[in-house]
Amino acid sequence: ILLLNRAMPRPRFTKRARKSSLVPVFVGSGIALGLLAKKVSAVKLSVSKDGFLDSSFFDSIQPFISQYMQVYTASHNKYDTLERVSRGKWKPESVTMSIFSPNFDTVPNDMGSSFRVQLRQQKEIEKLERENKELRKLLKALETSGDSGKTVRRRDFKKSLIDMYSEVLDEMSEFDASFDVEDHLPRVVVVGDQSAGKTSVLEMIVQARIFPRGSGKMMTKAPVSVTLSEGPYHIAQFKDSDREFDLTNETELKALRQELELRMESLAEGETISKECISLTVRGPGMQRMVLVDLPGIINTETTGMAANTKESIMGLSRKYMSNRNAIILCVQDGSVDAERSLVTDLVSGVDPSGSRTVFVLTKTDLAEERPEDIDRVKQILDGKRFPMRALGYFAVVTGSGRRSDASIANIKRYEDEFFTNSNLLKAGVKPSQLSTHNLTIAVSDCFWRMVKESIEQEADRFKAKLFNLESQWKNKFSGSRELGRDELYEKGKYEILDQILELGHIDAKIWDSVLYDELFRCISREVFESVYYPVLKSSDEDFGTLVDIQLHRWAEKTLPLKSIEIARNVMISQLLKIWENQKQDPLFEPLRDVLKKELLSGISWDSRAPESLRFMQSNALDDKSVPNQTAWKNATKFMEDILLSEKGDCENYFQESLGPSFYRRWLLWKSISPDQWKRQLINSELDVILKSEPNHSYSLSQDEITTIKKNLGHKDKKLLLDNSFIRDVWNARFKLHTIERSLAKCKDCRTFYHHYQRGFTEPGVSCDDIILFWRLQRALHTTVQTLRQHILNVETRRLDNFVKDILEDIGSDNEKKRSLIDGKQVQLAEQLRKVRSIYHKLENFAAAVINEK
């Protein structure tokens, strides 16, 4: 369909017809194409296995193409009528509007439709265009012919010069911000005093009130780059957004102004102005193609609420944009006030003293002409004789309807035309070409494109040389490495890390069991003694087996499952970190791994259902009191001995530290002893006597024994004062150590008593219930190890993979964080290389397009 539309001849309208308000009416072929596309969109597409369209699709749309040809012919035959209207030989009321009928099946031929029909049906036309927008994209992308089955390369839509230029500017702006390199491509930089009408001039050029307004307030708080382009509809769109604002709709205009104001406020971040630029594209019929940058107005005094450096910031921002040697400076001055009060003229003169790229604009000329004595002043300004500032041209415009500044653009243009038609400035000798926004726009656009054509090849050569230098640096420093940008490197590091998580599943089961067992034993051995074994030993007057069952049940229900899961989580993370350490890693990804390490150690959770299932497995293992064979008996004995030896070492260290250095250590190593340590040593000597005389002493120390200790020590030192609680503290530590020593002796005795266990310990005085306890604990430990290992491999590695993947996705979506984690000379050089290469190619393509347009 698109090829058919391109093949049709186009009427060539006169200059007057192109400028006429009737031009939107003469689009019969385009409307027919839109209606045809709507018909075609209802036809079901049939695609073969090899991706080609079925020939039945083209058979189905053949009748619609025939109707399209009829409508196109009908519209084309009316060319003579349209030419007569454009030359003023026929009134608009006599022009037929039948070609805009929404009914595609019929083509009315009545000539009595009025011009107002076009206004009503234009909305229907726009609706049809929006409905078929997606279909047109599909048709553009199709590269196959259903009839022949041969691949046909379709011609791409030609991109306008200003759109190409705008893309170059946007990419160079990003490059400038990242690498602090300024470009020298032309822009129209709009500067002026605050409230001089600078924004109003821009709105007259744009033909819509797109900027926020406020009486006496600074509304332009950030540079706004506006790319003007010609298009069928009057729309505006932000560079980083897909939303299109209809500039003919007041509601959408208001939304655009609010969006622009919000963006300015967010960029300022507490400051009065921001240096970051907001990019906006405006398209519309008859729009002059150029790029304008609106800057905050120059102020003389900082008012309340402004940042302390606002005035200097605005001046510096204006100088930065104007210092571009190819920038066109649009210097806007309020014509209703004396020129001597203006600040902008001195600023512009300092940047462009020769005036070779300055265009002077005098606003509010209608207000200035209200006073007859100001007419000569305005003429002197427009002749360039009022002050020493030089310029390429001087223009006078009207930016409001008299004293009203809120009038519509159409009313202001009408008022401006009427004003300058009867203006006394013409009588005073001012040239008509210096008056009106229309003349200003054409002059600035012509100047803009002239400077673009003069500078584009020079800028392309500059980037070509920069590209050569960067490529030479890369070859010298990173020869053999691919030029991967930050995003590609991040993706590479991301998948390397995720692949390493998968390696957890390839670790041998024996290694998992060994590591888990060692960590569990190290972490719970003390807990076994403190929570289970020692409380039972302290209660020697009760049944040992009953007390053991109570303590085991309490420990298994409250502590053991959660403690085991915590240990398993740490083991899994330690194994992953070990993989990172053992494998050869790119140091470029070290900061990324450090961030993941912190997140893993603090944030990863375990499956919420795991504690309950683990508790069930552990309880079943602890309930098994049957030692199957002598080997299991010896293993349990060894397990008990290991735990007791580990606890004995801790207890001895603690007790020895509380007693202080011994006699030999004090003399040989010059160690001192505190008064409390001296008291503990004296008490310990008395406790040794008690335990030697009564090895099976109960846990508690009687009051008589405490009195005896005090009395014996009092004989040695009458000034020695001892508290009962102090004596009991020493006793508790000494008794625990004594109990461990007795249990170790019992463990050695029971090592070969498996046959007594099989016979039920019938001999008097022979009991090894302690070994059975530690057999139950050891079996629970092995069951825990196996359960945790299976759970890690089957569930937790997958959850870990998802957890790390989510973290990496969050980092990947945060450009600032990604920039801080993936950094270095190689990354920066690769990013710069790719950016410079992309800009250079776009500059080359744009320069070629400019030459072709010539």
Order of alpha helices (4+ residues) and beta strands (2+ residues): alpha-alpha-alpha-alpha-alpha-alpha-alpha-alpha-beta-alpha-beta-beta-beta-alpha-beta-beta-alpha-beta-alpha-beta-alpha-alpha-beta-alpha-alpha-alpha-alpha-alpha-alpha-alpha-alpha-alpha-alpha-alpha-alpha-alpha-alpha-alpha-alpha-alpha-alpha-alpha-alpha
